[in-house]
Structures are given as C-alpha cells and as structure tokens.
Amino acid sequence: MRSTADLRSRAEAMVLKKRAQEPDEPSSLTQDEAKRSIHELQVHQVELRMQNEELSRVQAELEVARAHYFDLYHLAPVGYCILSREGLILEANLTAVNMLDLALSTLIRKPIFKFILKEDQDIYYLHQKQLYGTNRSTTCELRMVKKDGTPFWVQLTSAPPDLAQAMGREPVCRVVMSDITERKAVQEENARLLAQLRQSSSDPKKH
C-alpha cells in the first residue's frame, strides 16, 4: 500500500495541474490566503479519495486471496488437520469434516483418537510416537469412524512439529487424511481371489 507522503505528493500534483488549467483571478492578500486554503482543501480531498481507492484495491486483493485460500484449503481432495502434541484437533478443513460426517464444532479441541476405530488406535499411537521420536514425516493406514459408526480406511501423513517450535508456539503437527477405502476394498478382493486361486491349484480333486 502506498505511503501517506506518496499519496500527498500525487494529490498535490493533481491539484496544481487542475489549477494551471483554470483562469487566474485578480490577486490580493485576502484572495491569496483564500486560494491557499482552497488549495489545501482540494489537495486533502483528492488525497482522501486516493486513499479510499487504495484501500478498496487492497481489500479486493485480500478478498481474492481469501477465496483462493478457501479453495485450496477447505475444498482440497484430502483432509487437513492441525493437532497438538497430545493429539487434540486444533484446526480442520471442510474435507476432513465431511469425511467424518460431523460438524466442525464437534472436532475442535477433541482428541483425534476419539474418531479412530478402537481396534486401530494402537496404530495411531505408534504413528504419533514415531513422529515425535524421529522428527520426520510419517505415514500410516488405519480406520476412522463416521458419525453413524461406519468405519472407513484413511492414510494419515503427519509432518513434524519443528517449524512451530522454531516460531516459539505450541508444538503442533500437520496431518493429511486421504480416504483409501476403495483402494483397500480392491486390495482385499484381489487377496481373496488370489487365495481362492491358490486353494484351487493345491486341491488334488480339481486336477
């Protein structure tokens, strides 16, 4: 955004240019003082208009940036969460909310393990331990639970919290949640067919 001095200088130039195009009036001391006052008022008026135009431009740019952020963050094809060291959900995008079929208010400040299938919670604890122990990005696959209790497979990729610590903030980790339910279903079906094939080939009655 332009400085006040810069706006003042531009406004002054605009007023002087306009005055140069106007016919001169008979000069007197009183008239000179009046002209200076009018000049100052005109400069101030132009300066205020330019400031308003500049503020409107900056506001429009902020609105565009906010819209881009919304698209990139909230409408991403994967879920994004920010977790505290204790596993509390501090922030989540709309994709993560929709994955769990819950309202955002029911996620914030809740432990993530609350939304992980009980049988797979040990996987998450090991994942978290590895993340903070090695300070490297880690990935795991486990089942989470929707609002109605339906389990679904996700791949969790967690980034280490060193950046937040360097900024003097609460250590947090950034988590990407990818729904891999369909991929898991294909893998299970392929494994079932392979097992049937092996059983068939080892059964002497079918030869």
C-alpha positions as CSV (number, residue, x, y, z in Angstrom):
1,M,0.0,0.0,0.0
2,R,1.3,3.5,-0.9
3,S,2.6,5.7,1.9
4,T,0.7,8.8,3.1
5,A,3.6,11.0,1.8
6,D,3.4,9.5,-1.6
7,L,-0.4,10.0,-1.8
8,R,0.0,13.6,-0.6
9,S,2.6,14.3,-3.3
10,R,0.4,12.8,-6.0
11,A,-2.7,14.7,-4.8
12,E,-0.7,18.0,-4.7
13,A,0.4,17.4,-8.3
14,M,-3.1,16.7,-9.4
15,V,-4.5,19.8,-7.8
16,L,-1.7,22.0,-9.2
17,K,-2.3,20.6,-12.7
18,K,-6.0,21.3,-12.4
19,R,-5.3,24.9,-11.1
20,A,-3.0,25.5,-14.0
21,Q,-5.8,24.8,-16.4
22,E,-8.1,27.4,-14.6
23,P,-8.1,31.1,-15.4
24,D,-6.3,33.3,-12.8
25,E,-8.3,35.6,-10.6
26,P,-7.2,39.2,-9.5
27,S,-4.8,38.7,-6.7
28,S,-4.9,40.3,-3.3
29,L,-3.6,39.2,0.1
30,T,-7.0,38.1,1.2
31,Q,-7.6,36.3,-2.1
32,D,-4.2,34.6,-1.9
33,E,-5.0,33.3,1.6
34,A,-8.3,32.1,0.4
35,K,-6.7,30.4,-2.6
36,R,-4.2,28.7,-0.4
37,S,-6.9,27.4,1.9
38,I,-9.0,26.2,-1.0
39,H,-5.8,24.6,-2.4
40,E,-5.2,22.8,0.8
41,L,-8.8,21.6,0.9
42,Q,-8.7,20.4,-2.6
43,V,-5.4,18.6,-2.0
44,H,-6.9,17.0,1.1
45,Q,-10.0,16.0,-0.8
46,V,-8.0,14.3,-3.6
47,E,-5.7,12.7,-1.0
48,L,-8.7,11.1,0.8
49,R,-10.2,9.9,-2.5
50,M,-6.9,8.3,-3.5
51,Q,-6.6,6.7,-0.1
52,N,-10.1,5.3,-0.4
53,E,-9.3,3.9,-3.8
54,E,-6.1,2.3,-2.5
55,L,-7.9,0.8,0.4
56,S,-10.6,-0.6,-1.9
57,R,-7.9,-2.1,-4.1
58,V,-6.2,-3.7,-1.1
59,Q,-9.5,-5.0,0.2
60,A,-10.3,-6.5,-3.2
61,E,-6.9,-8.3,-3.3
62,L,-7.5,-9.6,0.2
63,E,-10.9,-11.0,-0.8
64,V,-9.3,-12.7,-3.8
65,A,-6.6,-14.2,-1.6
66,R,-9.2,-15.3,1.0
67,A,-11.2,-17.0,-1.8
68,H,-8.0,-18.8,-3.1
69,Y,-7.2,-19.9,0.5
70,F,-10.7,-21.3,0.9
71,D,-10.5,-23.2,-2.3
72,L,-7.0,-24.6,-1.7
73,Y,-7.5,-25.5,2.0
74,H,-11.2,-26.2,2.6
75,L,-12.1,-27.7,-0.8
76,A,-8.9,-29.8,-1.2
77,P,-9.5,-33.5,-2.1
78,V,-7.8,-34.6,1.1
79,G,-8.5,-33.7,4.7
80,Y,-6.2,-31.3,6.6
81,C,-5.8,-31.2,10.4
82,I,-3.6,-29.5,12.8
83,L,-3.0,-31.4,16.0
84,S,-1.5,-30.6,19.3
85,R,1.2,-32.8,20.8
86,E,-1.5,-34.5,22.9
87,G,-3.4,-35.3,19.7
88,L,-6.1,-32.6,20.1
89,I,-7.6,-31.3,16.8
90,L,-6.8,-27.6,16.7
91,E,-7.9,-27.0,13.2
92,A,-9.6,-29.0,10.3
93,N,-10.7,-28.2,6.8
94,L,-14.1,-29.0,5.4
95,T,-12.9,-32.1,3.6
96,A,-11.9,-33.7,7.0
97,V,-15.2,-32.6,8.5
98,N,-17.1,-34.2,5.6
99,M,-15.1,-37.4,5.8
100,L,-16.3,-37.9,9.4
101,D,-19.8,-36.6,8.6
102,L,-19.5,-34.2,11.6
103,A,-19.8,-30.5,12.3
104,L,-16.5,-28.6,12.7
105,S,-17.5,-27.6,16.3
106,T,-17.6,-31.3,17.3
107,L,-14.0,-31.8,16.1
108,I,-12.1,-28.8,17.5
109,R,-10.2,-29.5,20.8
110,K,-11.3,-33.1,20.6
111,P,-8.7,-35.9,20.7
112,I,-8.3,-37.5,17.2
113,F,-8.2,-41.0,18.6
114,K,-11.9,-40.4,19.5
115,F,-12.6,-40.7,15.8
116,I,-10.3,-43.7,15.2
117,L,-11.7,-47.2,15.3
118,K,-10.9,-48.8,18.7
119,E,-9.1,-51.7,17.1
120,D,-6.8,-49.3,15.2
121,Q,-6.0,-46.8,17.9
122,D,-2.7,-48.6,18.7
123,I,-1.6,-47.9,15.1
124,Y,-2.2,-44.2,15.7
125,Y,-0.3,-44.2,19.0
126,L,2.7,-45.9,17.3
127,H,2.4,-43.4,14.4
128,Q,2.5,-40.4,16.8
129,K,5.4,-41.9,18.8
130,Q,7.4,-42.3,15.7
131,L,6.6,-38.8,14.5
132,Y,7.8,-37.1,17.7
133,G,10.7,-39.6,18.2
134,T,12.3,-39.2,14.8
135,N,11.1,-35.7,13.9
136,R,10.3,-36.9,10.4
137,S,7.2,-37.2,8.4
138,T,5.4,-40.5,9.0
139,T,2.6,-42.3,7.3
140,C,0.2,-45.0,8.5
141,E,-3.1,-46.6,7.4
142,L,-5.9,-47.1,9.8
143,R,-9.7,-47.0,10.1
144,M,-11.6,-44.0,11.3
145,V,-15.3,-43.8,12.2
146,K,-18.1,-41.7,10.8
147,K,-20.8,-40.1,12.9
148,D,-23.1,-43.1,12.3
149,G,-20.4,-45.6,13.3
150,T,-19.4,-46.6,9.8
151,P,-15.7,-47.3,9.6
152,F,-13.6,-46.2,6.6
153,W,-9.9,-46.5,5.7
154,V,-7.6,-43.5,5.7
155,Q,-4.0,-42.9,5.1
156,L,-2.5,-40.4,7.6
157,T,0.6,-38.5,6.7
158,S,1.9,-36.3,9.5
159,A,4.6,-33.6,9.2
160,P,7.0,-33.0,12.2
161,P,6.3,-30.0,14.5
162,D,9.8,-28.4,14.3
163,L,8.6,-25.4,12.4
164,A,6.0,-24.4,15.1
165,Q,8.6,-24.9,17.8
166,A,11.1,-22.7,15.9
167,M,8.4,-19.9,16.0
168,G,8.0,-20.3,19.7
169,R,4.5,-21.6,19.5
170,E,2.8,-24.7,20.9
171,P,4.3,-27.8,19.2
172,V,1.8,-29.0,16.6
173,C,1.8,-31.4,13.7
174,R,0.1,-31.1,10.4
175,V,-1.8,-34.1,9.2
176,V,-3.1,-35.1,5.8
177,M,-6.0,-37.5,5.7
178,S,-6.6,-39.4,2.5
179,D,-9.7,-41.7,2.1
180,I,-8.3,-45.0,0.8
181,T,-11.5,-47.1,1.4
182,E,-11.9,-48.0,-2.3
183,R,-8.2,-48.9,-2.6
184,K,-8.4,-51.2,0.4
185,A,-11.6,-52.9,-1.0
186,V,-9.8,-53.6,-4.2
187,Q,-6.7,-55.0,-2.3
188,E,-9.0,-57.2,-0.2
189,E,-10.8,-58.5,-3.2
190,N,-7.6,-59.3,-5.0
191,A,-6.3,-61.1,-1.9
192,R,-9.5,-63.1,-1.7
193,L,-9.3,-64.1,-5.4
194,L,-5.6,-65.0,-5.0
195,A,-6.3,-67.2,-2.0
196,Q,-9.1,-68.9,-3.9
197,L,-6.7,-69.5,-6.9
198,R,-4.0,-71.0,-4.6
199,Q,-6.5,-73.2,-2.9
200,S,-7.9,-74.4,-6.2
201,S,-4.4,-75.1,-7.6
202,S,-3.5,-77.1,-4.4
203,D,-6.7,-79.2,-4.3
204,P,-5.9,-82.5,-5.9
205,K,-9.6,-83.2,-6.5
206,K,-9.7,-80.3,-9.0
207,H,-6.9,-81.7,-11.2
